[in-house]
Amino acid sequence: MSSMLYRLGRTTAAHPWRTLGAWLVVLVGVLAFASSAGGTFQDDWDVPGAEGQAGLDALRAHLPQAGGASALVTVHDPEGDPLVRADLTRLADELGDVAHVVQVAPPQMSEDADTALLTLRYDVPVTDNEVMGALEPLEEAVAAAGVDGVDVAYGGEVPGSAMEMSGRGELIGVGVALVILVLTFGSVVAAGLPIVVALVGLAVGSAGVTLLAATTDVSSTAPTVATMVGLGVGIDYALLLVTRFVEQLRAGTSRVDAAAHATATAGRSVVFAGLTVLVSLTGLGLAGLPTYSAFGAATAIAVAAVMAAALTLVPALCGLAGHRLVPRRDRHRPYGEAAARDVASTVTGRWAHRVGSRPLPWALAALVVLVALAAPALGMRTFPQDASADPTSFTTRQAYDLVAEEYGPGANGPLTFVADTTMVDAAGTAQLQDTLAADPRITAVGPATTSPDGAITVFDAQPAFGPQDERTADLITSLRAETLPEGVQLTGSTAILTDISTMLSERLWLVVGFVVLVSMLLLALMFRSVVVPVKAALMNLLSISAAYGVVTLVFQHGWGSSLLGMDHAVPVSSWVPILMFAILFGLSMDYEVFLLSRIREGWLRTGDARGSVVTGLASSARVISSAAAIMVAVFLGFATEGAVVVKMLGLGMAVAVALDATLVRLVLVPATMTLLGRANWWLPASIDRRLPHVRAELDAGAVAVPPEADDREGVPA
């Protein structure tokens, strides 16, 4: 692989304009193709095998108006006066003319008659592109009805799917990344190069995600997650390559040879780090939900695109920029002198020596901090989310609060019971309704409706608790196990969301096992060791667990959640733990590869187990810290978005990366590797013979350098 990457780097650096032209053609072509043939994003919330799915399928088959999407229109008189019935009738008529609305239930009045709740039923699911997020038609209908002097808010599934990203996450991330890169390189040109490369790769990746949406359902949130990850790793990969290129220039290497060497060495780290991210993302398919597979595929496309951009555009742009990438203070210094500075005298060198001199106390201190941060995760409670977690400025949140205040918290998440009439007759249904009405956990039971074909009977019941209340989940489990007779299914949005939460909690360990095992195999292949992969997996699990703990403290317990725009504590979204793990485990391996590759270089060159840890950390700590700071900035930028899932992912991944780049890479890794010494690189001979010989990075002498080419070939002076 080294010779192939060397030739790739040398060719692109020697012919930068051809490379840039090729990328321009690819970019324009992919964007044009995506514009003409790309699909639209929509969610698929079907849960194969879930108990609530069977009831939902029966509704869709026999009573389409009950199995489609729903919306709520709440009308409230702010003065507390009774609403005018004629106004509500006119409003119901206008709402009934909205596309795909097949039923508008009679207004449900509050006890004081100052609030009315109109429930709309659609003949298509909420994931249908024609109704997903279709808030505007409802607003137009209300305007046409001419209902004045009242407050109108919109809730339910259709308005709830209208969550749009503001785009400030990308702007904040890119802005902070630029500042960090300027401080890192001391050169505006060097700082801008990784960002340009990442944005180009991300543009191609985003077009690829749009094309993916034409072939399968891709969640409306998936592009945001793909952008968040793609932007972070894209800047990191480019940063690693530019750093190695600058090192070679300062050592006196020509620009073309420097680009070739950077691609052959740091490029190996980029390839294997990218592979670990891609492998981790494939684990999402084991979660059992179609939407997770789409999440993984979309993010993988973005990662693959930025990785390809880093491996080709970076050497080309480095070839063009040349010495302008070197900090001004070093441009007139003899390059051999600049390169010969002792890494042990740098801040990171002194830090590495300090940790290496007393490894056990440092390792224990870092371990205690990580375990303490992870402890709250033991009490993590998950639920997918509902409108109560939205910002108070959202109409969905306003409708949720109004319904809870006027009709009770359970009115926001009614339970739907579907009875098979061949197994449960009318008398049995009536008896079940009476049993539920007598249950103190149920506040109201609605009338039963039989489908036109007589196959099913359906009725709703209102729990005494809100959808996110853990007592609601207990109620659903209890009713299914103890109350419902055979032939009756408990479904509805709240029941299905509870099923999703339960299933994802169970599947998390399957995803964890797969991702950890495959990543360990990749590390064993790269570093010819049994100890290194096991140690890396354990440390990654520690940092991710600590991130889980922080997310639990912030969102579930409300510690500082107001800083993220949250006005009350909420359970951790069921979507977050698996997504966080799959993404973070791959990203953590990025830094593991960056650091271990430098340590292994020193080990292969000197055979000094402890010294190689010090020099490896000293030479890579700065780039790892800069890369981590950039990724933290990107993720925190996305934590400012309105969508709660994106907030949780942004904060959780920022915390995990920060911990990974500090406590793990700067303390635990050097401390444990110093303690283990030569045992770090132990590999049984039987395994060694069977593993292909592949290394993540090579030292300068290990790269097969082709005959010297003219440094000026295709490159401006």
C-alpha positions in Angstrom: 0.0 0.0 0.0 2.9 2.4 0.8 4.2 2.5 -2.8 0.6 3.0 -4.2 -0.1 5.9 -1.8 3.4 7.3 -2.5 2.7 7.3 -6.3 -0.7 8.8 -5.7 0.7 11.6 -3.6 3.5 12.3 -6.0 1.3 12.3 -9.1 -1.3 14.7 -7.6 1.4 17.0 -6.2 3.3 17.0 -9.5 0.2 17.7 -11.5 -2.0 19.8 -9.2 -4.0 21.6 -11.8 -5.0 18.3 -13.4 -6.1 17.0 -10.0 -8.1 20.1 -9.2 -9.7 20.0 -12.7 -10.7 16.3 -12.2 -12.2 17.2 -8.8 -14.1 20.1 -10.3 -15.6 17.8 -13.0 -16.5 15.2 -10.4 -18.1 17.9 -8.1 -20.1 19.5 -10.8 -21.2 16.1 -12.3 -22.2 14.6 -9.0 -24.1 17.8 -7.9 -25.9 17.9 -11.3 -26.8 14.2 -11.1 -28.0 14.6 -7.5 -30.1 17.6 -8.6 -31.8 15.7 -11.4 -32.0 12.1 -10.0 -31.7 12.6 -6.2 -34.5 11.7 -3.8 -36.1 13.4 -0.9 -35.5 12.5 2.7 -38.2 10.7 4.6 -38.3 8.6 7.8 -39.2 4.9 8.0 -40.4 4.3 11.6 -41.8 0.8 11.0 -40.4 -1.6 13.6 -40.5 -5.2 12.3 -41.2 -7.7 15.1 -42.4 -5.0 17.6 -45.7 -5.7 19.4 -47.2 -2.4 18.4 -46.4 -2.9 14.7 -48.9 -5.7 14.3 -51.7 -3.5 15.5 -50.5 -0.6 13.2 -50.5 -3.0 10.2 -54.0 -4.1 11.0 -55.2 -0.5 11.1 -53.5 0.3 7.8 -55.2 -2.8 6.2 -58.7 -2.4 7.5 -59.1 1.2 8.7 -56.7 3.4 6.7 -57.9 6.7 8.3 -56.7 5.4 11.7 -53.4 3.9 10.4 -52.2 7.0 8.6 -50.6 10.1 9.9 -52.3 12.4 12.3 -52.2 16.1 13.2 -53.7 18.1 16.1 -55.0 21.6 15.8 -55.5 23.3 19.1 -57.6 26.5 19.4 -57.5 28.5 22.6 -59.1 31.8 23.7 -56.3 33.7 25.5 -59.0 35.6 27.5 -60.6 32.4 28.8 -63.9 33.1 27.0 -65.9 30.1 25.5 -65.1 29.4 21.9 -67.8 30.0 19.3 -69.1 26.7 17.9 -69.7 28.1 14.5 -66.1 29.2 14.2 -65.0 25.6 15.0 -67.4 24.1 12.5 -66.0 26.4 9.8 -62.5 25.6 10.8 -63.2 21.8 10.7 -64.6 22.2 7.2 -61.5 24.0 5.9 -59.2 21.5 7.5 -61.1 18.6 5.9 -60.2 20.0 2.5 -56.4 19.7 3.2 -54.8 17.2 0.9 -54.8 13.6 2.2 -57.0 14.5 5.2 -59.8 11.9 5.3 -61.2 12.7 8.7 -61.6 15.6 11.1 -62.9 14.4 14.4 -65.5 16.6 16.2 -63.9 19.2 18.3 -62.9 18.0 21.8 -63.8 20.8 24.2 -62.0 21.5 27.5 -64.1 21.7 30.6 -64.2 25.5 30.6 -64.9 25.5 26.8 -62.0 28.0 26.1 -60.0 25.3 24.3 -60.8 23.0 21.4 -58.8 20.1 20.1 -59.3 19.0 16.5 -57.7 15.7 15.4 -57.0 15.2 11.7 -56.4 11.8 10.1 -54.5 11.3 6.9 -54.8 8.5 4.4 -51.0 8.2 4.1 -48.3 7.6 6.8 -46.3 10.5 8.2 -43.2 9.4 6.3 -45.0 10.2 3.0 -43.3 13.1 1.3 -46.6 14.8 0.6 -47.5 15.2 4.3 -44.1 15.0 6.1 -43.7 18.4 7.8 -46.6 19.8 5.9 -47.5 22.6 8.3 -48.2 25.2 5.7 -51.4 23.7 4.4 -52.8 23.6 8.0 -51.9 27.2 8.5 -53.6 28.2 5.2 -56.7 26.3 6.2 -56.9 28.2 9.5 -56.3 31.5 7.8 -59.1 30.7 5.3 -61.5 29.9 8.2 -61.2 33.4 9.5 -61.0 32.5 13.1 -59.9 35.6 14.8 -58.9 36.5 18.4 -57.7 33.0 19.3 -54.3 31.2 19.6 -53.8 28.3 17.2 -51.0 25.7 17.6 -50.3 22.6 15.7 -49.2 19.3 17.1 -49.2 15.6 16.4 -47.1 13.6 13.9 -47.3 15.8 10.7 -46.1 19.2 12.3 -43.7 17.2 14.5 -41.8 16.0 11.5 -41.1 19.6 10.3 -37.8 19.9 12.2 -35.4 21.9 10.1 -31.7 22.5 10.8 -30.7 26.2 11.0 -27.3 25.5 9.5 -25.5 27.4 12.3 -23.8 24.2 13.4 -21.7 24.1 10.2 -20.9 27.8 10.4 -19.8 27.6 14.1 -17.8 24.5 13.5 -16.0 25.9 10.4 -15.4 29.3 12.0 -13.8 27.8 15.2 -11.9 25.2 13.1 -10.3 28.1 11.1 -9.1 29.8 14.2 -7.7 26.6 15.7 -5.8 25.8 12.4 -4.3 29.3 12.2 -3.0 28.9 15.7 -1.7 25.4 14.9 0.1 26.2 11.7 0.8 29.9 12.0 -0.1 30.2 8.4 -3.5 31.3 7.0 -2.8 29.2 3.8 -2.1 26.1 5.8 -5.2 26.8 8.0 -7.6 27.2 5.1 -6.4 24.1 3.1 -7.9 21.4 5.4 -11.2 23.3 5.5 -11.4 23.7 1.7 -10.6 20.0 1.3 -13.2 19.0 3.9 -15.9 21.2 2.3 -15.3 19.8 -1.2 -15.4 16.2 0.0 -18.5 17.0 2.1 -20.2 18.6 -1.0 -19.6 15.4 -2.9 -20.7 13.3 0.0 -23.9 15.3 0.5 -24.8 14.8 -3.2 -24.2 11.1 -2.7 -26.6 11.0 0.3 -29.2 12.7 -1.9 -28.7 10.0 -4.5 -29.0 7.4 -1.8 -32.4 8.8 -0.9 -33.6 8.0 -4.4 -33.1 4.3 -3.8 -34.2 3.9 -0.1 -35.8 5.8 2.7 -33.2 8.1 4.3 -34.2 9.8 7.6 -34.5 13.6 7.5 -32.0 13.8 10.3 -29.4 11.5 8.6 -27.9 14.3 6.4 -27.2 16.4 9.5 -25.5 13.5 11.2 -23.5 12.8 8.0 -22.5 16.4 7.7 -21.5 16.6 11.4 -19.2 13.5 11.1 -18.0 14.2 7.6 -16.9 17.8 8.4 -15.1 16.7 11.5 -13.2 13.8 10.1 -12.6 15.6 6.8 -10.8 18.4 8.5 -8.9 16.0 10.8 -7.7 13.8 7.9 -6.5 16.8 5.9 -4.8 18.3 9.0 -2.8 15.1 9.5 -1.6 15.1 5.9 -0.7 18.8 5.9 1.1 18.4 9.2 3.3 15.6 7.8 3.9 17.6 4.6 5.1 20.6 6.6 7.4 18.4 8.7 9.0 17.1 5.5 9.4 20.6 4.0 11.1 21.7 7.2 13.4 18.8 6.9 14.5 20.1 3.5 12.5 17.8 1.3 11.2 19.1 -2.0 7.5 19.9 -2.2 6.6 17.0 -4.5 8.6 14.4 -2.5 7.2 15.9 0.7 3.6 15.4 -0.6 4.4 11.9 -1.7 5.9 11.0 1.7 3.0 12.6 3.6 0.5 10.5 1.5 2.5 7.3 1.9 2.9 7.7 5.7 0.1 9.8 7.1 -2.1 8.7 4.3 -1.9 5.2 5.7 -3.3 6.4 8.9 -6.1 8.2 7.1 -7.0 5.0 5.2 -7.1 2.8 8.2 -8.7 5.4 10.4 -11.4 5.9 7.8 -11.9 2.1 7.5 -12.5 1.8 11.2 -15.1 4.6 11.0 -16.8 2.8 8.1 -16.7 -0.6 9.9 -18.3 1.0 13.0 -21.0 2.5 10.8 -21.9 -0.9 9.4 -22.7 -2.0 12.9 -25.8 0.3 12.8 -27.5 -2.3 10.5 -27.6 -4.7 13.4 -29.9 -2.3 15.4 -32.9 -3.8 13.6 -34.5 -0.6 12.3 -34.4 0.3 8.6 -33.7 4.0 9.5 -30.5 3.0 11.3 -29.2 1.3 8.2 -29.8 4.5 6.2 -28.1 6.5 8.9 -25.0 4.3 8.6 -25.0 4.4 4.8 -25.5 8.2 4.6 -22.6 8.8 7.1 -20.4 6.3 5.4 -20.8 8.1 2.1 -19.8 11.4 3.7 -16.8 9.8 5.4 -15.6 8.0 2.2 -16.0 11.2 0.2 -13.9 13.3 2.6 -11.3 10.6 2.9 -10.9 10.5 -0.9 -10.6 14.3 -1.0 -8.0 14.2 1.7 -5.8 11.6 -0.1 -5.9 13.4 -3.5 -6.7 17.1 -3.0 -4.3 17.7 0.0 -1.1 16.6 -1.8 -2.2 18.6 -4.9 -2.9 21.7 -2.9 0.3 21.2 -0.9 2.2 21.0 -4.2 0.8 24.3 -5.2 1.2 26.1 -1.9 4.6 24.6 -1.1 6.6 26.6 1.5 3.6 29.0 2.1 2.3 26.3 4.4 5.4 26.7 6.7 4.9 29.2 9.5 6.5 32.5 8.7 8.9 32.2 11.7 10.4 29.1 10.2 10.5 30.0 6.5 14.0 31.5 6.7 15.4 29.0 9.2 17.5 26.2 7.7 15.2 23.3 7.3 17.6 20.7 8.6 17.9 22.8 11.8 14.2 23.2 12.2 13.6 19.5 11.8 16.4 18.5 14.2 14.9 20.2 17.2 14.6 17.7 20.0 10.9 16.7 20.4 11.6 15.9 24.1 12.1 19.6 24.7 8.7 20.6 23.5 5.7 20.9 25.9 4.2 17.6 24.8 7.7 16.0 25.0 8.0 17.1 28.6 4.5 16.0 29.3 5.1 12.6 27.8 8.2 12.2 29.9 6.3 13.2 33.1 3.6 10.7 32.5 6.1 8.0 31.6 8.2 8.6 34.7 5.2 7.9 37.0 2.7 5.9 34.9 0.7 4.2 37.6 -0.5 7.3 39.5 -1.4 9.0 36.2 -3.2 6.0 34.9 -5.2 5.6 38.1 -6.1 9.3 38.2 -7.4 9.3 34.6 -9.3 6.1 35.3 -11.0 7.5 38.3 -12.2 10.6 36.4 -13.6 8.5 33.5 -15.4 6.1 35.8 -16.9 8.9 37.8 -18.2 10.6 34.6 -19.5 7.3 33.3 -21.4 6.4 36.6 -24.6 8.4 35.8 -25.1 6.3 32.6 -26.1 3.4 34.8 -29.3 5.3 35.5 -29.9 6.4 31.9 -33.6 6.2 30.9 -34.3 6.3 27.2 -37.4 7.3 25.1 -37.4 8.3 21.4 -38.7 11.9 22.2 -41.9 13.8 21.7 -42.9 17.4 21.4 -42.4 18.1 25.1 -38.6 18.2 24.3 -39.0 20.9 21.6 -38.1 24.5 22.3 -41.0 26.6 23.6 -40.9 28.7 20.4 -42.0 25.7 18.4 -45.7 25.4 17.6 -45.5 21.7 18.4 -44.3 22.4 21.9 -47.0 25.1 22.4 -49.7 22.6 21.3 -48.3 19.9 23.6 -48.3 22.2 26.6 -51.8 23.4 25.9 -53.2 19.9 25.5 -51.5 18.7 28.7 -52.8 21.7 30.7 -56.4 21.5 29.4 -56.9 17.7 28.9 -54.2 16.1 31.0 -50.7 14.9 30.1 -51.9 11.6 28.7 -53.9 13.3 26.0 -50.7 13.9 24.1 -50.1 10.1 23.8 -53.3 8.1 23.7 -53.1 4.3 23.6 -54.9 2.6 20.7 -56.4 -0.9 21.1 -57.1 -3.0 18.0 -59.3 -6.1 18.5 -59.6 -8.9 16.0 -63.4 -9.5 15.7 -62.9 -13.1 14.9 -61.3 -13.6 18.4 -63.0 -10.9 20.4 -66.7 -10.1 20.0 -68.5 -6.9 20.8 -69.2 -8.1 24.4 -65.5 -8.9 24.9 -64.5 -5.4 23.6 -67.0 -3.7 26.0 -65.7 -5.8 28.9 -62.2 -4.7 28.1 -63.3 -1.1 27.9 -64.9 -1.3 31.4 -61.7 -3.0 32.8 -59.5 -0.2 31.4 -61.9 2.5 32.6 -61.6 1.1 36.2 -57.8 1.2 36.0 -56.6 4.3 37.9 -53.7 4.7 35.4 -56.3 5.4 32.7 -58.3 8.6 32.8 -60.6 8.1 29.8 -61.7 5.4 27.4 -63.1 6.4 24.0 -65.9 4.7 22.0 -65.3 1.7 19.9 -65.3 1.8 16.1 -65.6 -1.2 13.8 -63.9 -1.2 10.4 -66.1 -1.1 7.3 -65.2 -4.8 6.6 -65.9 -5.8 10.1 -62.5 -7.3 10.6 -61.3 -5.1 13.6 -62.7 -3.0 16.3 -60.7 0.0 17.5 -60.9 2.4 20.5 -58.5 4.7 22.3 -57.7 5.2 26.0 -55.9 8.1 27.6 -53.3 7.3 30.2 -52.8 9.4 33.3 -49.2 10.1 32.4 -47.3 11.8 29.5 -45.7 9.8 26.7 -42.1 10.3 28.2 -43.2 9.4 31.7 -41.6 6.1 32.7 -44.9 5.1 34.3 -46.4 5.1 30.8 -43.9 2.5 29.6 -44.7 0.4 32.7 -48.4 0.7 32.0 -48.0 -0.5 28.4 -45.9 -3.5 29.6 -48.5 -4.3 32.3 -51.5 -4.1 30.0 -50.0 -6.4 27.5 -48.9 -8.9 30.0 -51.9 -9.0 32.4 -55.0 -7.3 30.9 -55.3 -7.7 27.2 -57.0 -10.9 26.0 -55.7 -12.8 23.0 -56.6 -11.1 19.8 -56.2 -7.5 21.1 -53.1 -5.4 20.1 -52.0 -2.3 21.9 -50.5 0.2 19.4 -50.4 3.9 18.7 -47.4 6.3 18.6 -46.6 6.1 22.3 -46.7 2.3 22.3 -44.6 2.0 19.2 -42.0 4.5 20.6 -41.9 2.5 23.8 -41.3 -0.7 21.7 -38.5 1.1 19.8 -36.8 2.2 23.1 -37.0 -1.4 24.4 -35.6 -2.9 21.3 -32.8 -0.5 20.9 -31.7 -1.0 24.5 -31.5 -4.7 23.8 -29.8 -4.4 20.4 -27.1 -2.0 21.8 -25.0 -4.8 23.0 -25.1 -6.6 19.7 -23.9 -3.4 17.9 -21.2 -2.9 20.6 -19.9 -6.5 20.3 -19.7 -6.4 16.5 -18.0 -3.0 16.3 -15.5 -3.7 19.0 -14.6 -7.1 17.6 -14.0 -5.9 14.0 -12.1 -2.8 15.1 -9.8 -5.0 17.2 -9.1 -7.2 14.3 -8.2 -4.2 12.2 -5.9 -2.8 14.9 -4.2 -6.3 15.2 -3.7 -6.2 11.5 -2.2 -2.7 11.5 0.0 -3.0 14.6 1.0 -6.7 14.9 -0.2 -6.9 18.5 -2.8 -8.6 20.7 -2.4 -6.2 23.6 -2.8 -2.9 21.7 -6.2 -3.7 20.2 -7.6 -5.0 23.5 -6.2 -1.9 25.4 -7.6 0.4 22.7 -11.1 -1.1 22.8 -11.2 -0.8 26.6 -10.1 2.8 26.5 -12.6 3.7 23.8 -15.4 2.1 25.8 -14.3 4.1 28.8 -14.5 7.5 27.0 -17.8 6.6 25.3 -19.3 5.5 28.7 -18.1 8.8 30.2 -19.9 10.7 27.4 -23.0 8.7 28.1 -22.8 9.7 31.7 -22.4 13.4 30.8 -25.4 13.3 28.4 -27.5 11.6 31.2 -26.5 14.4 33.6 -27.2 17.2 31.2 -30.5 16.1 29.6 -32.0 13.6 32.1 -31.0 15.4 35.2 -30.9 18.9 33.8 -27.4 19.9 34.8 -26.7 22.9 32.6 -29.3 21.9 30.0 -30.5 25.5 29.8 -27.3 26.5 28.1 -28.4 24.3 25.2 -31.8 25.8 25.0 -33.6 23.1 27.1 -36.2 24.3 29.6 -36.7 21.1 31.5 -35.1 17.6 31.9 -35.9 14.9 29.3 -35.0 11.3 28.9 -32.1 10.5 26.7 -33.4 9.8 23.2 -33.5 6.1 22.3 -31.8 6.9 19.0 -28.7 8.4 20.6 -26.8 5.6 22.5 -26.4 3.3 19.4 -25.6 6.2 17.0 -23.1 7.7 19.5 -21.4 4.4 20.0 -21.1 3.5 16.3 -19.8 6.9 15.3 -17.6 7.5 18.4 -15.9 4.2 18.4 -14.7 4.8 14.9 -13.6 8.4 15.6 -11.8 7.3 18.7 -9.8 4.8 16.7 -8.8 7.7 14.4 -6.7 9.2 17.3 -5.5 5.7 18.3 -4.2 5.1 14.9 -2.6 8.6 14.7 -0.8 8.1 18.0 0.1 4.4 17.8 1.5 4.7 14.3 4.1 7.3 15.6 4.9 5.1 18.6 5.3 2.1 16.5 7.6 4.0 14.1 9.9 4.7 17.1 9.6 1.1 18.3 10.6 -0.4 15.0 13.4 2.1 14.6 15.0 1.9 18.1 13.5 -1.1 19.9 13.1 1.2 23.0 9.6 0.5 24.3 9.5 3.4 26.7 11.4 5.9 24.6 9.1 5.2 21.6 6.1 6.1 23.7 7.6 9.5 24.7 8.8 10.4 21.2 5.6 9.2 19.6 3.4 11.2 21.9 5.6 14.2 21.6 5.5 14.2 17.8 1.8 13.5 17.5 0.2 15.2 20.6 -0.1 18.6 18.9 -1.8 17.4 15.8 -4.1 15.1 17.8 -5.0 18.0 20.2 -5.7 20.3 17.3 -7.7 17.7 15.4 -9.7 17.0 18.5 -10.3 20.7 19.3 -11.7 21.1 15.7 -14.0 18.1 16.0 -15.2 19.3 19.5 -16.0 22.7 18.0 -17.9 21.1 15.1 -19.9 18.9 17.4 -20.7 21.7 19.9 -21.8 23.8 17.0 -24.4 21.2 16.1 -25.5 21.0 19.8 -27.0 24.5 19.2 -29.5 23.2 16.7 -33.2 22.9 17.7 -33.6 19.1 17.2 -33.1 17.4 20.6 -31.5 14.3 19.0 -28.9 16.5 17.3 -28.3 18.4 20.5 -27.6 15.1 22.4 -25.4 13.8 19.6 -23.5 17.0 19.3 -22.8 17.3 23.1 -22.1 13.6 23.6 -19.7 13.3 20.7 -17.9 16.6 21.7 -17.5 15.3 25.3 -16.2 11.9 24.1 -13.7 13.4 21.7 -12.4 15.9 24.3 -12.0 13.1 26.9 -10.4 10.8 24.3 -7.9 13.4 23.2 -6.9 14.4 26.7 -7.4 11.8 29.4 -7.1 8.8 27.1 -4.5 9.8 24.5 -2.4 12.1 26.6 -2.6 10.1 29.9 -3.9 6.6 29.8 -2.3 5.5 26.5 1.3 6.6 27.4 0.9 5.5 31.0 -0.3 2.0 30.2 2.1 1.5 27.3 5.0 2.5 29.6 3.8 0.0 32.2 3.5 -2.8 29.6 6.8 -2.1 27.9 7.7 -4.7 25.3 4.5 -6.6 26.0 2.6 -4.0 24.0 3.9 -5.6 20.8 3.4 -9.2 21.8 1.8 -11.3 19.1 1.9 -15.2 19.1 3.8 -16.6 16.3 0.9 -18.7 15.1 -1.2 -15.6 14.7 1.6 -13.6 13.2 2.0 -16.1 10.4 -1.7 -15.9 9.5 -2.1 -12.1 9.6 -1.1 -10.1 6.4 1.7 -7.7 7.1 0.2 -4.2 7.0 1.4 -1.2 8.9 -0.3 2.1 9.5 2.6 4.4 8.9 6.3 3.9 8.0 9.3 5.9 8.7 11.1 7.7 6.0 13.5 5.0 5.2 10.8 2.4 4.8 9.1 4.1 1.9 10.1 2.9 -1.5 11.0 6.2 -3.2 10.9 6.3 -7.0 13.6 8.1 -8.9 13.7 11.8 -8.2 11.4 13.8 -10.4 11.6 17.5 -11.2 10.1 19.4 -8.3 8.8 22.0 -10.6 6.9 19.6 -12.9 3.4 21.0 -13.1 4.0 23.2 -10.1 4.3 27.0 -10.2 7.6 28.3 -8.7 
